[in-house]
Amino acid sequence: QSSLPKELREKYVLTRGIGTGVCGEVKLAFERSTCRKLAVKIINKKNFKSEGTATRNAKTEIEILQRVDHPCLIKTEDFYQTDDSYYIVLELMEGGELFQKVKSQQQLKESVAKLYFYQMLKAVQYLHSNGIIHRDLKPENILLSSQEDVCLIKVTDFNQSRILEEASLMRTLCGTPSYLAPEVFTHASTTGYGLAVDAWSLGVLLFVCLGGYPPFHESFGHQSITDQIIRGEFTMVPSKWKHVSDQAKDVVRKLLVVDPSKRMTIEEALQHPWLQDRDMMDTAHRLMYPSGDAAATAAVQVERLATRKRGRDEGDEEEE
Ligand SMILES: N=C(N)N/N=C1\CCCc2cc(NC(=O)c3cc4cccc([N+](=O)[O-])c4[nH]3)ccc21
């Protein structure tokens, strides 16, 4: 306890470790004044690359952590630092990492994978609408709020995130364009393809949740994992995928497309038939907006009307 920042020690009691990340650890903490249970993520500063990028990376990440506000993004309660570590006080996510759940359960039930995937899409849609690319979406960075299958998920670890620097693009365009590459003008370098990296990662995440194993891996066949990824070559092993619906497989196939300009976007994924599931959406919105406050309920109604309208447009027979 001695190396902890004094203010942290005065406000919280840190107890046992509850999860070990590659870049530090997570401890169970109690807020002295309320006895509330919380998590404290301790990140060693040396985990960030060289000093230069470390401070910039860390600042960006801390900025993002404190700026984002969405039910499916980790929320920081408090923040402290010493010379060698950051101490981030967070809400407790008692379900731990999605990684552990998939590892222990092999593959998730399709309905559970859909509920989690929908929440991940909403979280990433929020980040993208705020000009943030996550760039490191993986099962270790998806936290579950409880041990129950039906639970809230939260995306975390914005260490690789990038805030789309529109400002730097504007500065670039002020200079002489003669040496600038075409993609600088076609937004490929900022808003366009940048966002598509998160869509790919969500495809890998969905594959792992449904299939219980990763689409690309060193141990598969003769190709290196890089070649498998560059060629977009993955196999849906029948024994693992025979119970998975064609619509779910379609979402995976449309996200794991090598050409970013042909890859399904987050918005398109949200419109995909597999996700036009009112029960799942009602469950997700109940988890995301438990207070059921007016604004949230209105948001849900809008979404449901939109879904219903889409259904009618596409000659959807099923009536409520
Ligand atoms: N690396 C980086 N630069 N930023 N990373 C970050 C940014 C700050 C937030 C953050 C939180 C976590 N993880 C948890 O909170 C967590 C894991 C966990 C496992 C079991 C139980 C509980 N729990 O019962 O709470 C758990 N909470 C992992 C990485 C990061």
The ligand as an SDF file (V2000), in Angstrom:
LIG
                    3D

 30 33  0  0  0  0  0  0  0  0999 V2000
   -3.9530   -0.9490  -21.0870 N   0  0  0  0  0  0  0  0  0  0  0  0
   -4.3330    0.3200  -21.2020 C   0  0  0  0  0  0  0  0  0  0  0  0
   -3.5280    1.2580  -21.6360 N   0  0  0  0  0  0  0  0  0  0  0  0
   -5.6100    0.6550  -20.8230 N   0  0  0  0  0  0  0  0  0  0  0  0
   -6.3750   -0.3060  -20.2700 N   0  0  0  0  0  0  0  0  0  0  0  0
   -7.4470    0.0120  -19.5840 C   0  0  0  0  0  0  0  0  0  0  0  0
   -7.9280    1.4220  -19.4490 C   0  0  0  0  0  0  0  0  0  0  0  0
   -8.4900    1.6460  -18.0780 C   0  0  0  0  0  0  0  0  0  0  0  0
   -9.6080    0.6650  -17.8150 C   0  0  0  0  0  0  0  0  0  0  0  0
   -9.1780   -0.7380  -18.0350 C   0  0  0  0  0  0  0  0  0  0  0  0
   -9.8350   -1.7740  -17.3520 C   0  0  0  0  0  0  0  0  0  0  0  0
   -9.4460   -3.0930  -17.5810 C   0  0  0  0  0  0  0  0  0  0  0  0
  -10.0030   -4.1560  -16.9240 N   0  0  0  0  0  0  0  0  0  0  0  0
  -10.9100   -4.1070  -15.9180 C   0  0  0  0  0  0  0  0  0  0  0  0
  -11.4170   -3.0840  -15.4880 O   0  0  0  0  0  0  0  0  0  0  0  0
  -11.2630   -5.3930  -15.3320 C   0  0  0  0  0  0  0  0  0  0  0  0
  -10.7230   -6.6350  -15.6610 C   0  0  0  0  0  0  0  0  0  0  0  0
  -11.3610   -7.5390  -14.8170 C   0  0  0  0  0  0  0  0  0  0  0  0
  -11.2310   -8.9370  -14.6640 C   0  0  0  0  0  0  0  0  0  0  0  0
  -12.0110   -9.5760  -13.6910 C   0  0  0  0  0  0  0  0  0  0  0  0
  -12.9130   -8.8560  -12.8950 C   0  0  0  0  0  0  0  0  0  0  0  0
  -13.0180   -7.4780  -13.0530 C   0  0  0  0  0  0  0  0  0  0  0  0
  -13.8970   -6.7220  -12.2560 N   0  0  0  0  0  0  0  0  0  0  0  0
  -14.6120   -7.3560  -11.3810 O   0  0  0  0  0  0  0  0  0  0  0  0
  -13.9870   -5.4660  -12.3700 O   0  0  0  0  0  0  0  0  0  0  0  0
  -12.2500   -6.8240  -14.0180 C   0  0  0  0  0  0  0  0  0  0  0  0
  -12.1750   -5.5010  -14.3650 N   0  0  0  0  0  0  0  0  0  0  0  0
   -8.4500   -3.3920  -18.4850 C   0  0  0  0  0  0  0  0  0  0  0  0
   -7.8030   -2.3670  -19.1470 C   0  0  0  0  0  0  0  0  0  0  0  0
   -8.1560   -1.0440  -18.9130 C   0  0  0  0  0  0  0  0  0  0  0  0
  1  2  2  0
  2  3  1  0
  2  4  1  0
  4  5  1  0
  5  6  2  0
  6  7  1  0
  6 30  1  0
  7  8  1  0
  8  9  1  0
  9 10  1  0
 10 11  1  0
 10 30  2  0
 11 12  2  0
 12 13  1  0
 12 28  1  0
 13 14  1  0
 14 15  2  0
 14 16  1  0
 16 17  2  0
 16 27  1  0
 17 18  1  0
 18 19  1  0
 18 26  2  0
 19 20  2  0
 20 21  1  0
 21 22  2  0
 22 23  1  0
 22 26  1  0
 23 24  2  0
 23 25  1  0
 26 27  1  0
 28 29  2  0
 29 30  1  0
M  CHG  2  23   1  25  -1
M  END
$$$$
